[in-house]
Amino acid sequence: MSAVTDPVPVFQRMAVIGLGLIGGSLAAAVRRGRLAETVVACDRRYEDAVLGQQLGVIDEAAQSIAEAVSGADLVVVAVPVRATESVLEQIKPHLSAHAVLTDVGSTKASFVAAVEAVFGELGPNIIPGHPIAGSEKSGVTASNPDLFAHHKVILTPAENADPDKLAKLTRLWEGCDATVLTMSVAYHDEVLAATSHLPHLIAFSLVDTLAGEDQNMDIFRYAAGGFRDFTRIAASDPVMWHDIFLSNREAVLRVIDHFSRDLDQLRTAIADQDSTTLLKVFSRAKAAREHFSKMLSGQAYVTDMSQNQVTFHLKPGGRMTGDIRVPGDKSISHRSIMLGALADGVTEVNGFLEGEDSLATLQAFRDMGVTIEGPDSGHVRIHGVGIDGLQAPRGPLYLGNSGTAMRLFTGLLAAQPFDSELTGDESLSKRPMGRVADPLRAMGAVIETGEAGRPPLKIRGGQSLTGIRYEMPVASAQVKSCLLLAGLYAEGATSVTEPAPTRDHTERMLEGFGYHVHRSGATASVSGGGRLTATAIDVPADISSAAFFLVAASIAQDSDLTLRHVGMNPTRVGVINILRLMGADIEIANERDIGGEPVADLRVRSANLKGIDIPEDQVPLAIDEFPVLFIAAACAEGETILRGAEELRVKESDRIQVMADGLAAIGVQTTVTPDGIVITGGQTMVGGTVDSHGDHRIAMSFAVASLRAEGEIEVTDCANVATSFPGFVELAQSTGIQIVAEGI
Ligand code: S3P
């Protein structure tokens, strides 16, 4: 809420010590928003305080610090960082016991040190602050009440900080339309050294170097936009920056060393005409920059992505028509990066899924030193480093929401010479990893898991693995693939037997890369010690994403929808088999094979579905499609029974319970069993609000349900749809679902 509409001032009398750009802008914003009854300021140059008063930036110009501070219930120190201590000395005798004391300096440890020197300790009323906003202009005349709008302000309160005072200071900054974050002093200083102080140093240094060149006039005359953008900050206040570098010396030196090393590496690469290193660094930087721009959305400091709330609003009814291609297969996209990275040569991928999950895999391989160009409209070029070419990542590999990435990586990393750590988001952090850690340990891997076998995983490098024969207790393609990947590095043969057929993309793709996989019945084996040869991969459209549209066009009236180039691997077609058993009208045309994976075009038309007893052997073949199959069951005539599907409880959410709750929320009662569900079709879907629990497939399933609902459906927590299906909302809209997404 903007402060303009809030007439109750947060403070009575705010004293600003130092009326430069930041002090003046805060004063102006506080006055405009009536956040303090009176704003008084003093400045080293009294004329500037008087000027501030004439400009309407402050109410009163004080002649001294003593005069400004007396009677103030908020004192803001806005002087150059190195002047802080002497200013605090002058503030101390006049500071009321109840007043809040804060600052706006760019380094926080130095402010705390100055406070400790003057006051003995950081008392509960002293709360350091730092608005992440600025301008290359300086002085009171540059005061701008909008300077902090849509910017971050970082407060670094000590543990003993008075919560009421902290809340008031937060309200004051929020009243200036800033977003307030809190963090520790040390963390603040590290982050700022890297994101703000180093870039300023480089800008100052670069402009200085070029200005010293003989042809400097020409250099500046011909300077292109890039130079201007890049060096804008070299026009910032020299005294202020001198102070900042000396105050945040340790953290700044650390990042300068880091940067110098990397710059040297680039110098060598250019000297040696080493295109691989240049391409690697540039494409990694480009990808990181694009990733940041998404997150930053024009702001100076990142927001917590978990606060990114997306809600789907769905109007009831609609018919499905069109001719579409859904995005690339997630399982195959992950594997294309993994095997491409380990291969000798350059692997070209087309149809790559640019969803958050497969992008997490791509980023993780970049972090392990692999040069990957793209993705660019589904096209990716992976410069393979060979089976032994991965390098230690600098920090933990963050895999977001992706269980596939985490489980397959564990097998691969267990065999590397370096240590690694795998982390994920809230949902992934709850998922069982013992299923991969246990058999890998039997091969000789050293893996530490979090509580109850959950992430994070710490993998000790340098172990020599030995092949095992493993009978999987659960039918899991992720476990199978994990062990086969570890088996590439193990001594002897590694064989995995599955209790029921699971997706075999790893086996097919290994063959495509020239690595033989021996398959006999339910067992797949590899022998360690071979090499992979780069290849071309054409990723089919994901049948798991197509599933939403297969069900949508089946349940909506007068529908006729064509889905192109859909992956039809026999281990994935459970959804088609089940829908056909329910009476769906799905025509399969143009069946062909691309790079070892079958694909086809599917035409689906409305049908009167009927309830069935789902054959248990179809469960692993449709494991990801049950959420939307439950919607089909709810629209069918009669009862649908699912058994033998306890695995659904450990997916991105407990998909049995979360779907049952969601169905209940829109008026459909079900009976949940430990390993399945019973759904009686034909109940009226009255509409309502469904919590998707951050599970992408739950969110999309209820979007499909709207086609047969009688009232509006709202689905919350939908941001994760981007993990598997970027562009879902637009594609759903264009084919007939009346969906609007809020919060994207
Ligand atoms: C996947 C295997 C399946 C599936 C997941 C992707 C894969 O998991 O649910 O979405 O790419 O190997 P499980 O192996 O745990 O069944």
Residues whose N, C-alpha, C, O or C-beta is under 5 A from the ligand:
A	BS01	S3P	S331 T404 A475 S476 A477 Q478 V479 I623 D624
